[in-house]
Amino acid sequence: MNPDIDEASKLLPLLKPFPEDKLEEWEVGAGARDPKNDYPEIIEPLKSSKQRTLF
């Protein structure tokens, strides 16, 4: 973003939620919480056979 733009009307069109139908989620290992682990494989989905629920 250009820090010289100080008019909110020029920035508001950029503030849109990401479309929900394009979001994905998956469980990753605990190593993903450590910023020292900086390699693409860290965010690979865990291979788990048990299904989890939120409640």
C-alpha positions in Angstrom: 0.0 0.0 0.0 1.1 3.5 -0.7 1.7 5.4 2.7 1.1 8.7 0.9 -2.6 7.9 0.4 -4.4 9.5 3.4 -8.0 9.5 2.1 -10.1 6.7 3.5 -12.4 6.7 0.5 -9.5 5.5 -1.7 -8.7 2.7 0.7 -12.2 1.4 1.7 -12.7 -0.5 -1.5 -9.7 -2.7 -0.6 -11.3 -3.7 2.8 -13.4 -6.6 1.7 -13.7 -10.0 3.4 -12.1 -12.9 1.6 -14.9 -15.0 -0.1 -15.8 -17.8 2.3 -16.1 -20.4 -0.5 -12.4 -19.9 -1.3 -11.2 -20.5 2.2 -9.6 -23.8 3.2 -8.5 -25.1 6.6 -6.6 -28.1 7.8 -4.7 -29.2 10.8 -1.0 -28.7 10.9 1.7 -29.9 13.3 2.8 -28.0 16.4 6.0 -26.9 14.6 3.9 -24.4 12.6 3.7 -22.2 15.7 7.4 -21.7 15.8 8.6 -18.9 13.5 12.1 -20.5 13.3 10.5 -23.3 11.2 10.5 -21.5 7.9 10.0 -24.1 5.2 7.0 -25.0 3.0 6.5 -28.5 4.4 5.7 -27.1 7.8 2.1 -26.2 6.7 1.4 -29.6 5.1 -1.8 -31.1 6.4 -1.4 -33.7 9.1 -2.1 -37.2 8.0 -4.6 -38.3 10.7 -7.1 -41.0 10.5 -9.4 -39.7 13.3 -12.0 -37.1 12.5 -12.2 -34.2 15.0 -15.2 -32.1 15.8 -15.3 -28.6 17.3 -17.7 -29.6 20.1 
